Structures are given as structure tokens and as C-alpha cells.
Amino acid sequence: MKHSHPPEEDQVFEKPSKSEIKRRLEARQTLAEEISKLTPDKWKQMPIPERLLEGLQETAQVRSHGGIRRHIQFLGKIMGTFSEEEVQAMKQALIKIVGVNRASKMKI
């Protein structure tokens, strides 16, 4: 007699693989890095949540190469807490600010 799968295993709601989660987080970190390169005036044109804005404002104080890398990772970690809709809104605003040509060269 064959065992059939329990019904819950047949559902389409698969959780993302570790690789997929990592790709998403890396994409969000890259987006945070690109946003951090903009001026604070440009940030005002974007739907940036307060805690990310605070992290972005701290970016100017970071001087060492390693410190910058760690700070970008920190910004990426903050980005990881946002919904997909929030991230997409920031991405669309960034594209609108820098233009499609420049945005296509970014890894966002």
C-alpha cells in the first residue's frame, strides 16, 4: 500500500529556499547602498521609513573602508525588515530619481 502525502504538503505555499532568501537580502542591501549614495535632498523625495533614514544619515560619519562595508550591511539588515511593497516603492522612487539608464547599471 502506498502512503499518500498529507494534504498540507500538496499546497503551493512553499517557503523560499535559503538561496532565494540570501538573494533577496543581497538585493535589498544593494538598494540601500545605492540610496546611501544619494544626497539627503533626494531621500526626501523617496518613501523611506524613519529607521532607515536614521541609518542613512549616519553614513556620512563612517570613514574607513571596512566601516563603510559594515554600515552598508547594517542598512541591508534594516531593509530586510521591510515589506516587499515598501522595498518596491523605494526602488521605483530611486529609478525615477536617477533615471532608467543609470538604474539599469545598478544591481538593484
Residue pairs with C-beta under 8 A, 6 or more apart in sequence:
16 24
25 76
25 79
25 80
26 76
27 107
27 108
28 76
28 79
28 80
28 82
28 87
29 72
29 73
29 75
29 76
29 79
30 76
30 106
30 107
30 108
31 79
31 87
31 90
31 91
31 94
31 108
32 52
32 56
32 72
32 75
32 76
32 78
32 79
33 72
33 75
33 76
34 94
34 98
34 106
34 108
35 43
35 46
35 48
35 52
35 56
35 90
35 94
36 56
36 59
36 72
36 75
38 94
38 97
38 98
40 56
40 57
42 97
43 53
43 56
45 93
45 97
46 90
46 93
46 94
46 97
47 86
47 89
47 90
47 93
48 56
48 90
49 82
49 86
51 78
51 81
52 75
52 78
52 79
52 82
55 71
55 74
55 75
55 78
56 75
58 71
59 68
59 71
59 75
62 68
62 71
79 87
91 108
94 103
94 108
95 103
95 108
98 106
